[in-house]
Every structure is written in structure tokens, then in C-alpha cells.
Amino acid sequence: MMIKNVSRQSLLRRLAQLFNRSFAHHRQSRWRSSLILAILLIAWSALLGVGLAQATEPRSTGIMAEPDQRILLAQATGSSAVGTVDVVPPAQQLGQDLYLENCASCHIGLPPQIFPTDTWRNLLQDDSHYGVQINPFRPPTLLVVWNYIRTFSRPVLLNEQAPYRIEDSRYFKALHPRVEFRDRVQIDSCAQCHPSAQQFNFRQLTPEWENAP
């Protein structure tokens, strides 16, 4: 009977040791799995943050570029649109075409550079267009046009109110450093100084402005 008790106790101790080892191994494996999962989550969050930053940061950098640089860029990208404020690469051509098809059918198409991105965001979705009821852009056209607009426009400054009149836009004024605007600017008046404005060419000027100091 004593031998049986000893054997039973030894067996119980052996089972306890095996259980402890198994539990420790399981806990260590679970800890490793949690650590790996945490590392993967941190890496994914970092990549997602970089992607969002690149997607939301202003991407237009060519408003003040020299004309010869624009022409070189047009030649390099295969674009022939050197009459616009900035060269439009082929990837953005569809967005420009859809924008002009929908907006330039009623008035002269305005370059995205004259208004802040915030102004365009509201204009593209508003069915009351300066007092006129229109059909606003709908997906997927809205997304394509918006990608073009935000690429060639810049956001407002901190605490700056988004302008809705051309003459109130500092970007419009920056593009016309030699012009004084005393009255409200009418879109149709653009052709007085830009004879090819109807063709979305704003780099060609009338002779008086071509030779202006």
C-alpha cells in the first residue's frame, strides 16, 4: 500500500510539472503573438498616417514656376497644355476635360489656381451656383474632377475665410500682380486681357499687357 501511495504521489508531481511547463510555454507563445501583433499594428498605423498625409497635403507647386520650366515639363510629360497656368500632365487630363465640359459650357472656365481648395470643395457640391440652380457633380465624375481641382489649387491659410468672389481671392491677385481691380470682376471680362480664355489659355495676353512693364 505504501508503494502505491508513493507511485501515485510521483505521478501527481509529474503531471503537475508537465502542466506547469505546458502553461508556461502557452503563456510565452501568447506573449510573443501579442508582441508581434502589436508591432504589426504600429507599422500599419505609421504607413496609414504617411499615406493620409500625402493624400491631404497641398500638391500644387507650380503656380509661380517660370514659363520655360512649364514648357520643359510639358515636353517631358507629353502634355501640350502649356496655355494654362500650370502644365496638366496626362494623368490629370481627364479631370480637366470633365471640369471644362461641365463648367465652361455656361461661362469661361476658370483655372483652379484662382480659388483656394476650400472654395472649390464647396462649389463642386453646391446646387445653388451663385444664385443659379444647377446639377452638382456626382460620383464618379465628382471624384475625378475633385482630384484635378485639388492638385492645382492651394488651401486657405489658418483663420482665413474661403472667398467666393474672384476679386476677394488672394491667389487670383497673386496671378495678376500688375493689375488693379477696383470693381467686381466678371468672368466674361477675362477675355479682354486673355484673348484665348475661351480655349482655357490664360498665358496668351493682349499686346498691351504683353509689353506692359
Steps between C-alpha positions, in 0.01 A plus 500: 500500500790737576655434160174581330474831689853595402435416138181702505676802651780475245248482223317805634825698524591398146163608370532831687842562347371426151202728554722785622735462205210490257338806661830691495560412137145604410536829689833572330356421156200721568731781614706465182186502287374814677837669450505415129142622463584828674802556274289434190231743621759773565655451156160506331400819687824668398452410133137611510600833656758565229248414229238738641756776536602463138137489390396816689804721464489772232654357186501804277848648479512651154291819515804722510715281275687665215343459152802315362477249787134440419581439135777258591263321735236481227752349260618251762147386588365499148252778575426775251299714745752781555234771472361430844646639821670170580582217264242223523661155478317218321390344832293812576374562147170316547422706811564822309289385205205411726537828689491705179219291353278576798614850601621669183175434314330794678793735559875521452668216682708639785836346592489318835792715616291813545300362795607313814431130519242566773297722268500240223394226743180689574437616144521150354232368737265798514187492284453876547776643284513872572122517505448263204365150556726240339559127516815454711764244419422140595735206548702378321532825301521697826800298618688538172438876480578546869835325460585744220379806693682423824821422312513847347366706789625587848320505837410812693728621774426451869199713604453612138146505365449324168412765236211453259567803281797512266613845609511380863739216427862574583603224258324681219678822597835318517450388140434863396778696673486791252122542496285714729147373544271777621164349410351154521674268257270340243602168351420611147740793538796259507501497119583871494857422607510127422376472139517118509320462834216316329755233405620486862822678403586771752865541417431677173446871566388794292788712357456774758558256783769302323711816488388643835782581747 
